[in-house]
Amino acid sequence: MGSVRAGEQPRRSMIYRTLEKAGARFETLEDCAVAVSFGVGDEAETARRMGIGDLSPLARTGFKAKDTPAWLSGLGVRHPDAPNRARQQDDGALVARLSADEHFILSDLAGRSDLVSRLDGAWVIDAERRCYPMPRAHSHCWFVLTGRHTPEMLAKVCGVDLRPQKFANGWVAQTSVARLNAIVIRNDIGETTAYYLLADSASADYLWPCLLDAMDEFDGRPVGLDALLALD
């Protein structure tokens, strides 16, 4: 875990207080205050069955317009060949292609990748290139749903068939989850089925309890980053 500079506050999730009330223990990862555990049982085993984690403090960004794929390729980014697909990079970061020219870039779980900051730092205004930044750190919350019961749980709140046999690892769905517009990305962690869920950050306080309620019959619970990293 890293540290922030003196006088600065680590970046927090939009549901920080909710997590705190649920018993979350936070540690600083780079410049983020991340929930690493909730102190209830074997969280890694919970994550293999049915877990939910909050990754909202971790880095993410986006870029859009027709020259974006070429710009990303020029910087060594391996982007998906088609929309609604995601591709993991060598450093664990994930690049999701939402349309022909819109890309969403997410950090790795351990926060070791510098791809987000590198891309944000590399972008400059260029009148001859159509590629524009779409900052995502504050626009979207970022949850992760894990475990063998997750497809059953998602069937209760989403109309897309997200079962592993129908929705392959690396696929992206832009759909409705609990009546909210959302992006669902299947991104397994080791041998554990996992889905990233990105939605409007202003709705995070609504979405989190909705998902917990849908998980209840599967004995699903919040899990911290330590448990997620233990799966890999």
Buried (B, 14 or more C-beta within 10 A) or exposed (E): EEEBEEEEEBBBBBBBEBBBEBEBBBBBBBBBBBBBBBEEEEBBEBBBBBBBBBBBBBBBBBBBBEBBBEBBEEEEBEBBEEBBBBBBBEEBBBBBBBEEBBBBBBBBBBBEBBBBEBBBEEBEEEEEBBBBBBEBBEBBBBBBBBBEBBBBBBBEBBEBEBEEEEBEEBBBBBBBBBEBEBBBBBBBBEEBBBBBBBBBBEBBEEBBEBBBEBBEEBEBBBBBBBBBBBBE
